[in-house]
Amino acid sequence: MVAAGSRAAGVSEPLPTLLVIPTGIGCEQGGFAGDALPVARLLAAASDCLITHPNVMNGAALYWSDPRIHYVEGWSLDAFAKGSLRLRPQRRQRIGVLFDAGIEPELLLRHRQVLDGARATLGLEIGPELVSDQPLGVRLSQASSGSSWGQLEQPGALLRAGSRLKQAGATAIAVVARFPDDNGSDALQAYRSGSGVDALAGAEAVISHLLVRELQIPCAHAPALAPLEPMTELDSRAAAEELGHTFLPCVLVGLSRAPDLCAASDPWRPQELAIDQVGAVVAPAGALGGETVLACADRGIPIVAVRSNSSLLQVDGAALDLDVVPAADYSSAAGLVLAWREGLDPRALMRPLSAG
């Protein structure tokens, strides 16, 4: 954020905006491998300050670093929207890496090579790193609606390892857990073909939520999986996950500039972001039931409901009795954000003009 009065004449102040695309519900945009990154880039340009979560930004081997985009894990985003956390932008984080003891030696080597590459090629500060004292035991499930979720057999092992990393000086944590391989499943083939749900997303959210809630520092997750056989009819939205042996690079880049999480009761510092600064929330029109959106609605923050981003859910403004601002697609949503940032009533751009 730029302090008020420090911008050149004619240049508008940032309008902090939240972009929410729920995980594991098969969204047309943001339901695959970082395929909502173009949306994030557009909204960051329109708002000059975008707050969003790893599901939007993580593209496996592909990523995009933009100082206008704040990478905030989902539990933290909910707490921010409720007013219990503020965000303190950072130029860099010291990223501790937590490896699941269930990862096989060759696959672990591949992930450790990612750390070496990120240090040498991207200049990131990575370490300490450790292996959990027992396998985490990730289990995947699917709800009757088709959305994905998961469980962790050994949450204590995850929390013990995370605590050790924080005590050793990590200011953010990347977790790599061994996920079950299900290479021949119909669900995986549907996802790779562009018509399914990310089966890993729900379990990933469980892992990151648990760590952030306990440690109060930025955390994000990358699943460890055996490589898949090439697929000729691969949907382009899933292609980023097929480019390498790990999903870790995007997580390291995202965490490298993730904002610190500050309790609302802490003394205020310049440049911090609080929910009362947020000017808009952008979310799929049929997936408005999450805590972040509802908390913002309670505060009277405009909810931009994007109709083009369909999913398995049909929880819209009418179902929740919410007053939303409809947008046909994300280009229209960006136009609304830019209009508000410029102090314009978007209705003034329409014809015929509304009477009021």
Disulfide bonds with the S-S distance in Angstrom:
none
